[in-house]
Amino acid sequence: MATEHAVTLATAGPIDQLLFGVYPYIALAVLAIGSIIRFDREQYTWRSSSSQLLRRKQLMWGSVLFHIGVLIIFVGHIVGLLTPLKAFELFRITHGTKQIMAMGVGGFAAVFALAGGLMLLHRRLFDPRIRKTSNFSDIAILTLLVVQLILGLATIPFSGQHLDGSEMVKFMTWAQRIFTLRPGAANHIADVHWLFKLHITLGLTIFLVFPFTRLVHMLSAPIWYLPRRGWQIVRTRRDLAARKAGGRS
């Protein structure tokens, strides 16, 4: 059965308080408000501009690997960080087991996502036609995601030094305090390795820039496509002719 760890909290310094006590709220607020404003004012840009016609094969493999890996990582982080500790105790899942699962499943998914991300980044940087159709934010956000995946993989050896799950509990407590607006969240991760801190900070930065990049297309499926149930609008030549005739009358 899962047991609680007696954790001696460090006192977070000013930088830690800023990065892990204040910055999360700034990033999440910009993510939510910015996405709503962009959807309201610039719906045409609420999509991912496809370059499939320019170089399909590499896009297919890179996109599949990247999206599968990122989806697994995203769901794993949400479940792993925001599920209350008592829920794991209810199902008799120890913190050590959670730690090993996070390292194994997360590491496997990160390798998939990184391989796909590098393929997508390569085609954007080194294919002249695709480079011309890419703007700065396309390349910048993909670069940030690739760096974030590398940082995530780099933290695995340090996670392996805490197979009792004690570090996992710190991150869970921090995340849950942030989302429940409780004070003192930064104190729970003040003494973790700097690689974890860098990984968290970059993750929050990706949330911050999310509404201003092509990442918003991740929200398109639940907003637009799922409720459609496969239908589409079709305009025939007869409809267009009727419209023109009506306009002249």
C-alpha positions in Angstrom: 0.0 0.0 0.0 1.3 3.5 -0.8 2.7 5.3 2.2 3.2 9.0 2.8 6.7 10.3 2.8 7.8 12.5 5.5 9.2 15.4 3.5 11.3 18.2 5.1 10.4 21.3 3.0 13.1 23.7 1.9 12.4 27.4 1.9 12.2 28.6 -1.6 14.3 31.6 -2.5 13.1 34.6 -4.5 13.9 33.0 -7.9 12.2 29.7 -7.0 9.2 31.6 -5.7 9.0 33.6 -8.9 9.5 30.6 -11.3 7.4 28.0 -9.4 5.0 30.1 -7.3 4.1 33.0 -9.6 5.1 32.1 -13.1 2.7 29.1 -13.3 -0.3 31.3 -12.8 1.0 33.8 -15.4 1.6 31.0 -18.0 -1.8 29.3 -17.3 -3.7 32.6 -17.4 -2.1 33.6 -20.8 -2.8 30.0 -22.1 -6.5 30.2 -21.2 -7.2 33.9 -22.0 -5.0 34.0 -25.1 -6.6 30.9 -26.6 -10.1 32.3 -26.1 -9.2 35.7 -27.6 -7.5 34.1 -30.6 -10.4 31.8 -31.3 -12.8 34.7 -31.0 -10.9 37.1 -33.2 -8.7 35.0 -35.5 -10.5 31.7 -36.2 -8.9 31.4 -39.6 -5.5 31.1 -37.9 -6.9 28.4 -35.5 -5.3 25.6 -37.5 -2.0 23.9 -38.4 -0.9 24.9 -41.9 0.0 21.7 -43.7 3.1 21.2 -45.8 2.1 17.7 -46.7 2.1 18.3 -50.5 5.7 19.5 -50.3 7.3 16.4 -48.6 4.7 13.8 -47.6 6.7 10.7 -46.5 8.9 12.4 -43.9 5.9 14.4 -42.6 3.8 11.2 -42.2 6.4 9.3 -40.2 7.5 12.3 -38.2 4.0 13.4 -37.4 2.8 10.0 -36.3 5.8 9.4 -34.0 5.7 12.9 -32.6 1.9 13.0 -32.0 1.7 9.6 -30.4 4.6 10.2 -28.1 3.4 13.7 -27.1 -0.1 12.5 -26.4 1.1 9.7 -24.1 3.4 12.2 -22.3 0.7 14.8 -21.9 -1.9 12.3 -20.5 0.8 10.8 -18.3 1.8 14.1 -16.8 -1.9 15.1 -16.2 -2.7 11.8 -14.5 0.6 11.5 -12.7 0.7 15.0 -11.3 -2.9 15.9 -10.7 -4.3 12.6 -9.4 -4.6 12.9 -5.6 -2.2 10.9 -3.6 -5.0 9.1 -1.8 -6.3 7.8 -5.1 -3.1 5.9 -5.6 -3.3 4.6 -2.1 -6.9 3.4 -2.7 -5.6 1.2 -5.6 -2.5 0.2 -3.6 -0.1 1.7 -6.0 3.1 2.7 -4.3 5.0 5.9 -5.0 7.9 3.8 -6.1 5.8 2.0 -8.6 4.5 5.3 -9.9 8.1 6.5 -10.3 9.2 3.4 -12.3 6.1 3.6 -14.5 6.8 7.3 -15.2 10.4 6.5 -16.1 9.5 3.5 -18.3 6.3 4.7 -20.1 7.4 8.4 -20.2 10.9 7.5 -21.5 9.6 5.2 -24.2 7.0 7.9 -25.3 9.7 10.6 -25.2 12.0 8.6 -27.5 9.1 8.3 -30.0 8.2 12.0 -29.8 11.8 13.1 -30.0 12.5 11.0 -33.1 9.3 12.4 -34.8 10.1 15.9 -33.6 13.6 15.8 -35.1 12.3 14.6 -38.4 9.7 17.4 -38.5 12.3 20.0 -37.5 14.8 18.7 -40.1 12.3 19.0 -42.9 11.4 22.6 -41.8 15.0 23.7 -41.6 16.7 21.9 -44.5 14.0 21.6 -47.2 14.1 24.9 -49.1 10.5 24.9 -50.1 9.2 24.1 -46.6 11.5 26.6 -45.1 10.0 29.3 -47.2 6.5 28.4 -46.1 7.5 28.3 -42.4 7.4 31.3 -40.2 9.5 32.0 -37.1 6.9 30.7 -34.6 6.6 27.3 -36.5 10.3 26.6 -36.1 10.6 28.2 -32.7 7.8 26.2 -31.1 9.0 22.9 -32.6 12.6 23.7 -31.4 11.2 24.3 -27.9 9.3 21.0 -27.9 12.4 19.1 -29.0 14.5 20.7 -26.3 11.8 19.9 -23.8 11.8 16.3 -24.8 15.6 16.1 -24.5 15.4 17.7 -21.0 12.7 15.2 -20.0 14.9 12.3 -21.1 17.9 13.8 -19.3 16.0 13.8 -16.0 15.4 10.0 -16.0 18.9 9.1 -14.5 18.2 11.5 -11.7 14.7 10.1 -11.2 16.4 6.7 -11.0 18.2 7.9 -7.8 14.9 8.2 -6.1 13.1 5.0 -6.8 11.2 5.3 -3.5 9.0 7.9 -5.3 9.9 10.7 -2.9 10.7 13.2 -5.8 7.5 12.2 -7.5 5.5 13.2 -4.4 7.2 16.6 -4.4 6.2 17.3 -8.0 2.6 16.0 -7.4 2.2 18.2 -4.3 3.6 21.2 -6.2 1.3 20.8 -9.2 -1.8 20.1 -7.0 -1.1 23.2 -4.9 -0.8 25.3 -8.0 -4.1 24.1 -9.4 -6.0 24.4 -6.1 -4.5 27.9 -5.5 -2.9 26.9 -2.2 0.2 28.8 -1.0 3.7 27.5 -0.5 3.8 25.4 -3.7 7.3 26.5 -4.6 8.7 25.1 -1.3 7.9 21.6 -2.3 10.4 21.6 -5.2 12.9 24.1 -4.0 15.6 21.4 -3.4 15.1 19.3 -6.5 17.8 18.9 -9.1 18.2 21.9 -11.5 17.4 19.8 -14.5 13.9 19.2 -13.1 13.5 22.9 -12.5 14.6 23.7 -16.1 12.2 21.1 -17.4 9.3 22.6 -15.5 10.2 26.2 -16.4 10.4 25.4 -20.2 7.1 23.5 -19.9 5.4 26.5 -18.4 7.0 28.7 -21.2 5.4 26.4 -23.8 2.1 27.0 -22.1 2.8 30.7 -22.2 3.4 30.9 -25.9 0.8 28.2 -26.8 -2.0 30.6 -28.0 0.4 32.4 -30.3 1.6 29.3 -32.2 0.3 26.5 -34.3 -0.1 24.5 -31.1 -3.7 25.8 -30.9 -4.7 23.3 -33.5 -4.5 20.7 -30.6 -7.8 22.3 -29.4 -9.4 22.1 -32.8 -10.6 18.5 -32.5 -12.8 18.9 -29.5 -14.0 22.4 -30.6 -14.7 21.8 -34.2 -14.3 18.2 -35.6 -15.7 15.9 -32.9 -19.2 17.4 -32.9 -19.4 17.2 -36.7 -19.7 13.4 -36.8 -18.1 13.3 -40.3 -20.3 15.7 -42.2 -18.9 18.5 -44.4 -20.3 21.4 -46.4 -20.4 20.9 -50.2 -21.2 23.7 -52.7 -22.0 22.5 -56.2 -21.7 24.6 -59.4 -25.5 24.7 -59.5 -25.6 26.4 -56.1 -23.0 28.9 -57.2 -24.9 29.7 -60.4 -28.1 30.1 -58.4 -26.4 32.6 -56.0 -25.0 34.6 -59.0 -28.5 34.7 -60.6 -30.0 35.8 -57.3 -27.4 38.6 -57.0 -28.2 40.0 -60.4 -32.0 40.0 -59.9 
